[in-house]
Amino acid sequence: MTRDHFPTTHQTWLSERVGVANDEVAQHIMARYFEPLRAYVKGSSLRNFGDSAELVNDFFAARLGDPTYLERWLDSGLPLRRWLLNGLLFHVRNRSIAESRRRARGDAGVGGDGIVNGSDLAAVLGAVLGAVLGAVLGAVLGAVLGASGACG
């Protein structure tokens, strides 16, 4: 039997505070979802993109700093865990694409040589494709299970 790393959401509490106390909501989400998201990164192809804690913290900083991010979650009707997982996948994908473009331009930045060879690019694109396919399959499975009433 697999362990469910994701905690309960407290959706009513969150929905009452989104737009009113976004900092409080962000702190709550970071406290409750950091470890589950980190476990997800460690157990998925996302681990190829960097340290799990760094990826999750970068995602939180980018998304929870946007005041509309949680409002869009409420409007989506998705469970918070699915919203965060999708967001994390897209965040890492976008970060990887930006890094690939930066290297392709020869903009080495801090700690890089700016050189991209074909195998590096193929590895990045393969990992991104795997992450995107995983997100799509997860969303489809969630929709199918949700439509059949098997998912709460």
C-alpha positions in Angstrom: 0.0 0.0 0.0 1.4 3.4 -0.9 1.5 6.2 1.5 -0.4 9.4 0.7 2.1 12.2 1.4 -0.4 14.9 0.8 -2.3 16.4 3.8 -5.9 17.5 3.9 -6.4 20.9 2.3 -8.8 22.8 4.6 -10.4 24.2 1.5 -13.1 26.2 3.4 -10.5 27.9 5.6 -8.3 28.7 2.6 -11.2 29.9 0.3 -12.3 32.3 3.0 -8.8 33.8 3.3 -7.7 33.9 -0.4 -7.8 37.6 -1.5 -8.0 38.8 2.1 -5.0 37.3 3.8 -2.8 35.9 1.0 0.4 35.9 3.1 -1.3 33.8 5.7 -2.6 31.4 3.1 0.8 31.2 1.4 2.5 30.4 4.7 -0.1 27.7 5.5 0.4 26.1 2.0 4.1 26.2 2.3 4.1 24.6 5.7 1.7 21.9 4.7 2.8 21.1 1.2 6.6 21.6 1.2 7.4 18.0 2.2 4.7 16.3 0.0 5.9 18.3 -3.1 9.5 17.5 -2.2 8.6 13.8 -2.0 6.9 14.1 -5.4 10.0 15.7 -7.0 12.2 13.0 -5.5 10.0 10.2 -6.8 9.5 11.6 -10.3 11.6 12.7 -13.3 11.7 16.2 -11.8 14.6 15.0 -9.7 16.7 15.3 -12.8 16.2 19.1 -12.8 17.8 19.8 -9.5 17.6 19.6 -5.7 14.0 18.8 -4.6 14.0 21.5 -1.9 15.4 24.1 -4.3 12.8 23.3 -6.9 9.8 23.4 -4.5 11.1 26.7 -2.8 11.6 28.3 -6.2 8.1 27.2 -7.3 6.6 28.6 -4.0 8.4 31.9 -4.4 7.3 32.3 -8.0 3.7 31.2 -7.7 2.6 32.1 -4.2 4.0 35.6 -4.7 1.4 36.1 -7.4 -1.8 37.4 -5.7 -4.0 35.9 -8.4 -2.4 32.4 -8.3 -4.7 31.1 -5.5 -7.7 32.9 -6.9 -7.2 31.0 -10.1 -7.0 27.8 -8.1 -10.4 28.5 -6.5 -11.9 29.3 -9.9 -10.4 26.1 -11.4 -12.3 23.7 -9.1 -9.3 21.4 -8.9 -8.1 20.0 -5.7 -5.3 22.0 -4.3 -2.9 19.1 -4.5 -3.5 18.7 -8.2 -3.2 22.5 -8.7 0.1 22.6 -7.0 1.5 19.5 -8.8 0.5 20.9 -12.2 2.0 24.3 -11.2 5.2 22.7 -10.1 5.5 20.7 -13.3 4.9 23.7 -15.5 7.2 25.8 -13.3 10.1 23.4 -13.6 9.4 23.0 -17.4 9.5 26.7 -17.9 12.6 27.1 -15.8 14.3 24.4 -17.9 13.3 26.0 -21.2 14.5 29.4 -20.0 17.8 27.8 -19.0 18.2 26.0 -22.4 17.5 29.2 -24.2 20.0 31.1 -22.1 22.6 28.5 -22.8 21.8 28.5 -26.5 22.3 32.2 -26.6 25.7 31.7 -25.0 24.6 33.6 -21.9 26.6 31.6 -19.4 25.4 33.6 -16.4 26.6 32.5 -13.0 28.3 29.1 -12.9 27.8 28.0 -16.5 29.8 27.9 -19.6 27.0 28.6 -22.0 27.7 25.5 -24.1 24.9 23.2 -25.0 25.6 19.9 -26.7 23.1 17.7 -28.5 23.0 15.1 -25.7 22.4 17.7 -23.0 19.5 19.3 -25.0 18.0 15.8 -25.8 18.2 14.9 -22.1 16.4 18.2 -21.1 13.8 17.9 -23.8 13.2 14.2 -22.9 12.8 15.1 -19.2 10.4 17.9 -20.0 8.4 15.7 -22.2 8.2 13.1 -19.5 7.1 15.7 -16.9 4.4 17.1 -19.3 3.1 13.7 -20.2 3.0 12.8 -16.5 1.0 15.9 -15.7 -1.4 15.3 -18.6 -1.9 11.6 -17.6 -2.5 12.6 -14.0 -5.1 15.2 -15.0 -6.9 12.7 -17.3 -6.9 10.1 -14.6 -8.1 12.6 -12.0 -10.9 13.6 -14.4 -11.9 10.1 -15.2 -11.9 9.0 -11.5 -13.7 12.3 -10.5 -16.4 11.7 -13.2 -17.0 8.1 -12.0 -17.4 9.4 -8.4 -14.4 7.3 -7.2 -12.4 10.3 -6.3 -13.3 12.7 -3.4 
